[in-house]
Amino acid sequence: MRLEYKNEIENAFKFWEVKIEGKKVITTYGRIDKTKNPAETENKFSSEEAAKKYAKKKIREKISKGYQEIN
């Protein structure tokens, strides 16, 4: 899933992506115009269910901050 935040007043053009791979959640994020080398984090969990729960929580947090889903 990819989310983007755009706010010209704040000069904020950010993206955030999340992928669930089994028991891992991989997030990639950065500035939209600098996607050649984005930052990436990987979190490992004890179960797939825990990984999904974590990803859903992070998605809710981003949406509450104004990020919008991009198809």
VMD Tcl script that draws the C-alpha trace (Angstrom):
set ca {
  {0.00 0.00 0.00}
  {1.28 3.45 -0.87}
  {0.25 6.62 0.93}
  {1.22 10.18 0.01}
  {1.11 13.49 1.84}
  {1.13 16.70 -0.16}
  {1.00 20.16 1.37}
  {2.36 23.08 -0.67}
  {2.15 25.52 2.26}
  {4.45 23.31 4.36}
  {6.52 22.29 1.30}
  {5.76 18.70 2.28}
  {5.63 16.09 -0.47}
  {6.13 12.72 1.20}
  {5.34 9.10 0.49}
  {5.12 6.03 2.70}
  {4.78 2.43 1.52}
  {4.20 -0.73 3.50}
  {4.63 -4.37 2.48}
  {3.86 -7.43 4.58}
  {6.01 -10.45 3.78}
  {5.04 -13.25 6.13}
  {6.29 -12.23 9.57}
  {8.04 -9.09 8.27}
  {6.75 -5.58 7.67}
  {8.84 -3.50 5.30}
  {8.26 0.25 5.13}
  {9.75 2.56 2.54}
  {9.43 6.31 2.87}
  {10.83 9.64 1.78}
  {10.26 12.73 -0.28}
  {8.23 12.17 -3.45}
  {10.75 13.90 -5.75}
  {13.68 11.91 -4.30}
  {12.55 8.32 -4.77}
  {15.84 7.10 -6.24}
  {17.20 6.12 -2.84}
  {14.35 6.06 -0.28}
  {14.76 5.08 3.35}
  {13.62 1.60 4.32}
  {12.93 -0.17 7.60}
  {12.17 -3.80 8.33}
  {10.37 -5.03 11.43}
  {10.16 -8.73 12.30}
  {7.35 -10.25 14.34}
  {6.60 -13.57 16.00}
  {3.58 -14.25 13.77}
  {1.95 -13.11 10.56}
  {-1.03 -11.87 12.57}
  {1.23 -9.60 14.67}
  {2.81 -8.23 11.47}
  {-0.62 -7.46 9.98}
  {-1.78 -5.79 13.19}
  {1.33 -3.57 13.26}
  {0.90 -2.59 9.59}
  {-2.78 -1.70 10.09}
  {-1.88 0.45 13.10}
  {0.78 2.34 11.12}
  {-1.59 2.86 8.18}
  {-4.21 4.37 10.53}
  {-1.56 6.67 12.02}
  {-0.48 7.94 8.59}
  {-4.06 8.50 7.42}
  {-4.83 10.45 10.61}
  {-1.84 12.69 9.81}
  {-3.28 13.52 6.38}
  {-1.73 10.89 4.13}
  {-3.95 9.61 1.31}
  {-3.93 6.21 -0.37}
  {-2.59 6.14 -3.92}
  {-3.76 3.39 -6.26}
}
mol new
graphics top color blue
foreach p $ca { graphics top sphere $p radius 0.5 }
foreach p [lrange $ca 0 end-1] q [lrange $ca 1 end] { graphics top cylinder $p $q radius 0.2 }
display resetview
